């Protein structure tokens, strides 16, 4: 159901708190109200889902028939996570966004996936203003982007303030080669800085203040600020459009520092929805979501043609050599039977190794359903590697105890001997499996999802974890905390199964799967896959 609230203008005295302004700096006044509704179309966490852009344009054109106050904004994570972004380092996505025509854009953490220099190039190429209130140059103290962008609708001024998650600093190094910190997302000063910017926007005439945030609303942030914290610790916001956690929030209300309600909304991810935030003529604010993935929204043909041309250009660019393999990396056995979903495969070893080495985790797990095709010996093209893991999943890390690891492995093999997309290819550990033992995994009767491992004999035994110091395998310590790398939808969204529901996510987002596979091949292996991957390496052994 659509949610509404009556705008309450909150003004705070900041001289005692911040020393940045005085009571006289902020004039208490009744905000101007729009003479017709203002519609803000928004998306977040698109992650290169380019088929959504023609639908966004079509929806915008349709809405323009009812009001000419229509703006299009993005809350970040557009440049990385799929084929078009990966091959072009985000440039193909910027081309499409310029064709669409955005009014304001803020940064997501994955805009840093190609490095700071490329991020600067991408944002410079964007036709839309880029706002970020909490990214600064540590050496000079200067902010790298404007904190907000003001837009006028008739006589009404709306300030769009950008906020980017402070976890971004762990995605790509913000240090130089000597270890000097160059850039900061202001984690320790986040809320104080946010209030200062809100006050400044109000002082400069903003009738409404909308936060374009890429913070997430989850409490599992490792102490990093999130969108709920932004509202709780400030006054003067009218609404927060959020991203980062991929949550679908049509509209909920969160109390600000003075106990006044602020609207929070988010459109999920990958263009399943496009959000619509309306500022009505009476000052009320309403949010709703339009499902564009279902096919109910038409496609703008001109934009579709442009997107297809970009895809065609990008596809040809992917036919370049990134390495060489002395062996066939396969998801099948010698008889052509698929094994990646119920047996260890050498390609599964390669993929899991890439995640573990890149993140420096103790172990890595990659579900067999994510590994789609084999790679033949000889030259390896970028497109060959992309076809191995084509879904554009992000890599995340988390922690779990040795006992929890045993539970995860038990679920991984619960469907044997049948195939299962949840069967895990592993790195940094080895174990034995007896599929003749009835699986002790208990599933919820209503959802058929993983619940817990019951009593009785287990299928998994003799679990050993690779010691990074000695290079030897050691028996798993049930009470020890291990770090694990895996696909983000498994660790953050439970992957539809609940398999990792006891894993504690770490505030680190490592980039797209294809970029990590490529980095492992090019940098760690020096562009050459040798006989060490000639066959599976005995990590999953059957009795």
N, C-alpha and C positions, 0 to 999 in steps of 0.2 A: 504494500500500500504506500502511496506517495506520502511524504512527510512534510509538514509545514511548521514554520515557527515565526513568531512576531519578532522583527528586528528590535533588539535593544542595544542602543549605542553605549558602549562602555569606554569611559575615558579615565585614565589613571594619572596620578601625580607621580612623575618619575624622578624628580630631583633627589629625593632621599634614597631611592632604590638604586638609581643608575648614574646620577650625576650628569646625565646627558641632556636634560631639558628641564624647564621650570614649569610651574603651574600656568604661567602666562603664555607659554609656548603652545599649549593646546587649548583652543577655544571651544567651550561647550556650546554646541549649536544643534539644532534639529537638522538631520541630513535631508538633502534634496531627494525627492522620490521620482522615479522614472515616469515619463508620460506614456510609456507603453512597456510591456514586459521585456526584460533583458534575459536572453537565453545563452547559456554557456554550455557548449558541447565539449565533452572531455573524454580522454582516454588515458590509460596508464598501463605500463608493463605490456606493451604490444609485442615486444621481442621479435621483430621482423615478420610478423604475421601480415604480409603485405596485401592479402586479398581482402582485408578489412577496410583499407583506405577508400576504395571506390564506393563502399556502402556508407562510410562516414560522409563523403561528399554528397551522396544522394539524400541522406537523412538531413543534412544541413540545408540543401536546396529546398527540401520539402518544408522545413521549419521557417525558412525565409518568407514563405507565403503568408505567414501569420504575424511576423514581426521582423523588422529590418535590424533590430538590435540582436544580432547573433554573432558570437565569437567562438573560436575553436582553439582549445588549449590541450597541452600534453603534460602529464605528470611524470614523464621520464621512463627510462629503460626501453628505448625505441631502436637504438643503434646496433644491439647485439642480441644473439640468441637464435639466429636462423641463417639460412644459406645466403641470402642477399647481403646481409650485414657482414657475415664472416669473410666472404671473398673480397668484398670491397672496403673492408675496415670501416663500415658504417656509411660510406659515401653514397651508396645506392639508396639507402633509406632516406638520407637527407634530400636527395633528388626528388623522391616521391613526396616527402613532406612539403617541399617547396611547391610542388605541383598542386597538392591539396590546398595549401594556403592556411597556415596557422597564425594565430594572433599573439600567443604567448606560449613559451615552452620552459619547463624547468628540467634540471638534470636528474637522472637516475644513477645509481651506482654503476650500472653496466655501460654507461657512456664512457667510463674510464677503462673499459676492457682492452682497448687498443693503445693505451698509454696516454699520458697527459698531453703530449704534443699533438697527437691525433685528435684528442677531444677538443682542443682549442681550434684545430682546423675544421672539425665538423660544426662546431657552434658558430664559427665565423662564416661558414658556408650557408647556414640556416638563414632564411629570409626573416624569420620571426625573431622578436626579442627573446633572449635567454635570460632568465632571472634565477639567482641563487643568493640568498641572504647569508649563507654560512660557509662560504668557501673563500679563504683568504691566503695571500702570500705571507708566509711567516716572517720572511726576511724584511719585507717592507711594511707589513701590516695592512696593505691595500687589499680590498675585495676584488676578486677576479671578474665578477659579473654584477650588474645592478641588482640591488636587493628586491626591487619591485618594478612593475611597469603599470602606469596609470592609463586607463582607457576611458574615454568620455562617450556617454550615450545620452544625447540630448544635453540636458543640464546636469546629468549625474556622472560623477567620477567614481570608477571602480579601480581599486589597487589590487593587483595580482602579485603576491609575495611568493618567492620560491624558496623551498627548503629541501635539502638533500640529506639522506641518511648519513650519519657520521660513521657508519660501518664501511663507507666507501673507501676510507683510508686503508683498509686491509685488502682491497681487491687488487690494486696495483700500487706499487710503492710510491709514496709521496716524498721520498727522499732522493737526494742525488747520489752519485756513485761513491761519494765519501761518507755517506750515512747522515748527511745534514738534512733536517726536515725542511722541505721547501713550501709545502702547502698543508693547510689544516681545514677540517670541516667543523671546527669549533665545538667539539663535544662538551668540554668542560664549561664553556660559556654560552651554550646553545640557547637556553631559555631567556637569559638576560639580554642576549643579542636580539632574539626574536621580539621581545617586548619593545626594545628600542626602535626596531624597524617598523613595527605596527604603529607606535606613537608618531614616528616620522611621517608615515603615510597619512595618518589622520591629520596631522599638523598641516600637511601640504594639500589638504582638501578632499581626501577620500571620503565619499559618502558610504561606501561599502568596502570591506577588506576581505578578500578571498585568498586563502593560502593554497597554493599549488604545491603539495607536499609529496615527497617520496621518502616517507618515514616508516610506514607500516604501523599497524595498531596493536601488534602482538606484544605481550609482556616478556616474551623470550628474546630480549634484545641485548642481553649481556650488559645492561646498564646504559645502553645508548638511548637517546631521546626518541620517542615515537609520537605519533599524531595525537594520541590521547594526552600524553604528557605535554605536548605543545599547547593544547587547549587548557588543560588543568593549571598550567603555570603562567598563563598570560590573560590579558583582557583586551577587548577591542576587535577580535575576529568575528566575522559574520558566518563564515563557513570554511571548512577544510576539505578540499578534494585531495584524496590520498592515493598513494601507490606503494609498491615495494613488497607487501605481503601477499599480493594476488587475491585478496579477500573481496568478496562481493558484498558491498554495503550499500543498499539502496538509500538509506538515510537513517541515522541514529543521532541522538542528542547527547552531548557530553558537557558537563558543567565547566565553565572557565574558572579563573581564580576568584571571581566574585560570586560564583554560584549561578551564573547566567548561562542559558543553554546555547550551545554552538552546534551547528549541523556538521556531521561528518559523513562523507560518502566516498565510495570507491567502486570502480567498474570491473574488478577481477583481473583478468589477463588475457592476452592473445586475441583481443577483439571479440570476445564472447558477447560483451555488452559495450555500448556507448552510453556514457552518462549525460544527463541533462540537468543542469541546475538553473532554475528560473528565479529571478528577482522580480516580484510582481509590483504593480503600480502602488499598492498599499504598503510596500516595504516588507512584505512577507517573502520568505525564501523557501523554495520547494526543490526537492531532488527526486529523480526517477532514473531508471535504467531501461534501455531499449535493447532487446536481444537481436543482435544482427547476425549471429552465427546460425540461427535457425532457418535463414532464407526468407524471412518475412520482410526484410528491407531490400529494396531494389538496388541495382548497381548502376553507378554513373559510368557510362560507356567510355567517355573520353579519358577518365582517370584509369579505368581498367586497361585501356589500350596503352596508356603511358606506363603503367605498372608492368604489363606484359613485355614491353620493349626493354625496360630496365632488367627484368628477369632474363630475357634473351641475351642481353649484353653481358650480364653477370655470369650466366652459365658458360659462355664461351671463355670467360676469363678464368674459370675454375679448371680448365684443362691444362694446368701447368704442373710440372714435376716438382714434388717436394721431398722425394726420397726414393729409396730402392730397397727391395726385399729379396733375400736369398731363398726365402721359403714361401709357401702358400700359407696365408693366415686364413683360417677357415672356421665356419660355424657348423660344418658337417663332418661326418666320418668318411672312411674310405669307400663305403657303399652309397654315399650320397644322403644318408639320413641326418636330419638336423639334430645336433647334440647340444647346442648352446643353451637350451632350456632344460636340460636334465643331466648334462655331463660337463666336465671341464673341457674347454677348447683353447687352442693356442691363441686365437684372436681374443677370446675372453681374458686370457692372461695379459695380453698386450694392453687392452683397454683399461683393465683394473690397475695394472702397473703405472699407466700414464697418470691416473688420478692420484695414486698414492705418492708417487715421486714428486709430482708438481706441487701438491699441498703439504708434503712432508708429514703426512699422517702415518699412524702406526699401521693401519690396514685400509683397504679400499674394497668396496662391494659394488658391482654393477649388475643389475638384473638382466638376465638373458633376453628378455623381451625388448630391451633397448638396443640390442646389437643385431643389425638387420641383414647384413650381407658379407660375403667373404672378400678377401683381397688376394689377387693372384701374385705370384712371384714376378719380379721384374720391376720396372719403373712404377712408382706410385704417384698418381695425380692427386691434386687436392680433391677433385670430385670423387675419386675412389674412396678417400678417407671420409669424406662427408657422407657418402652413402652407407658407411658402417653405422654411424649414429646420426641419422638425419632429422631428429626431432627438435634440435636446438635446445636441449635441456641444459640448465645451469648446474654447476658443481658446487656443492656445499659440504661443510665438515661439521661433525658433531662429536660428542663424547658418550661413551657407554662403559659400563663395567664389564669385566670378564664374564660374569654370570649373564648379563644382558646379551652379550655377544653370542653365548651358547643358545639363548632363546631365539635370536635372529637367525642363526644358522639352522636351528631346528625347523623354523617355519620355512626357510628356503628350500628344504628337502622334503617338506611334508607331502607334496603331490607325487613324489617318485613311486613307481617308474614313469608315470605319465609326465608329459611336458608341462611346464608352467613358466609363464613370463616372469614370475617372481623368483625363479631359481637363480642364485647368485654366483657370478663369476667373481673370483676373489684375488686379492694380492696382499702379501704380508702375513699370511696364515696358511696353515694346512690342517686337514682333519680327515677322519674316516667316516664312512656312511654305511649303515646296514639298512637297506630299503626293505628287507624282509620283516623288520620290526614294525608293528603297527604305529602309525604316527601319533604321538601324544598331544599334538597341537589341537587345541579346542577353539572352535569357531562359534561366533554368535549365530543363533538359530534364525534371527530375523534378517541380519545383513549378510550372513555367510562370510564375514570378515574375521581376521585373526583376533582372538581374544587373549589367550594365554597358553602356555605350555602346561599340560596337566601332569599328574603324578604318573609314575611308572617308568619303564625303560625308554631310553631315548635312542633315536637313530644315529645321532652324531656323537662321536667319541674321539679321544686322542687329539684334542684341539691344541695346536701350537701356534704361537705368534712369533714372527721374525723380530729378533732383537736388532735394532738399528746400529747399536754400538759394535757388537761382535759379529753381526751377520749370520748368526746361528738361530735356529728355531728353538723356542723355549715353551714349556707347558704354560697354558693360559693361567693367569692369576685371576681368580674369580672376583677378588675385591679391588683389583687395580682398575684405574680409569684409563681407557684407551681412546685415542683419537681415530675417527673414521671418516673417510671421504666417500661420497656417493652422489647420486643425482638429487638435485634440490627437491623435486616433487616427492621423493621418498622420505626425505628427512624433515621437510618443512610442511608438507601437505599430507603426509602419511601414505601417499601413493595409492589411495583407495583401498589399502589393505590393513593398515594399522601395524604393519610389521615393525616399524621403527618408533612406535608410540612411547617407548621409554628412553629414546635417545634425546639428549639435550643438544640442540643446535648451538654451534659456535657462531659468533657474529662475523663470520668470514664468508664472502661470496667470491668464488674463484674464477668466474667466467664461463663461457659456453663450452660444451663438451668437445666440439670440433676444434676449438682453439687449443685446448689442452692436449688432445691427441696429436695435433700438429706440432705443438711445442715439444712434446716428448720425442717424436720422431726426429725433428730437425735439430733440437738442441741437446737433449739427453743422449740420444742414440747417434748423433752426428749424421743423420739422414740415411742411415743404413740399418736394416733389420737383419740380423745374422741367424746362425743356426741355434742360438739359445732359444729361439721361438719356433724351432723346427717341429716340435710337438708339444703337447700340453705338459706342464712341468710337475705333475704329481701333487698338486695342491688339494685336490678332492679325490680321495681314494675309496673305492668300494670294496667291502668285504665279500 
